[in-house]
Amino acid sequence: MSRGRREHVPSRPTWRCRACGIAWPCSAAKLRLLAAYREARPALLIHLATLYVEAEADRPAPDGADRYRRFVGGA
């Protein structure tokens, strides 16, 4: 990572991207995760499901369907 460049990681407890400010996982984070887990799709789903549970614990949503789709539905 070059100096001064921010990674596309979640900022807790808001779960917005530290680099671009949109709901995490943003497009850049999704691409990075897909590349990192290219040969291990089940592991990616487990990782995202775990993060989804953490996000719900940080900020319970009245209707968690949107957050579920962000974390697990698009994997």
N, C-alpha and C positions, 0 to 999 in steps of 0.2 A: 504494500500500500504506500502510495507516495505521501509525502508530508503535506498536511493541511487538507487532505482529501478525506471525506467522511465515508464510513461504511454504511451500507443500507441495512442497519440493524434496528430492532425495536427500541423505542424509548419507553421505559416503564414508569408509571403505570398507565400511560395513555395508549400505548401500542401503536404509536405513529412512528414512521421512519425517521431516524436521526438525520439522514442526509437530505431527503426530499420533503419530509413533513406529511406525506400522505399516509393513509391507513396501511399498516404493515400486515402481511408482507406486500411490499410494493413490487412493481414489475422487475426492477433490478434485483431485489432480494429473491424473487421467484426464480429468475434465471440463474442466479448464483447457487441456489439450493438444488435446482434441477441438475446443474453441472456437477455439484459436489456429490450428489446421490445418484448419478447416472446409472450405475450398476447395482444399485440397492434401493429400488423403488419402495419395497415394504418398510425399510428403515426410514425413508423420507416421510412416509405416512405416519409412522409412530412418532417421529420427531415433531411433525406439525401438530399431531393430536395432543402431544404433551404440552406444546406451547399454547395451544388453544385452551387447555385446562388452566394453565397459568394466567392467560389473559382474562378468562372468565373470573378467576379468583381475584385478580387486580381490579377489574371493572365489570361487575356483573351487568349484563345487558338485559333490558326488559324482554327483548326478543333476540336471542342469541343466534338466529338463523343467518344474519349477515356475517357475523364474525365466524361462524362455522364454515360458511362458504369460502371466506377469505383464507382460512387456515387449512381446512381439510378438503373442501369441495373441489378446489381447483388443482389438487395434486395428482 
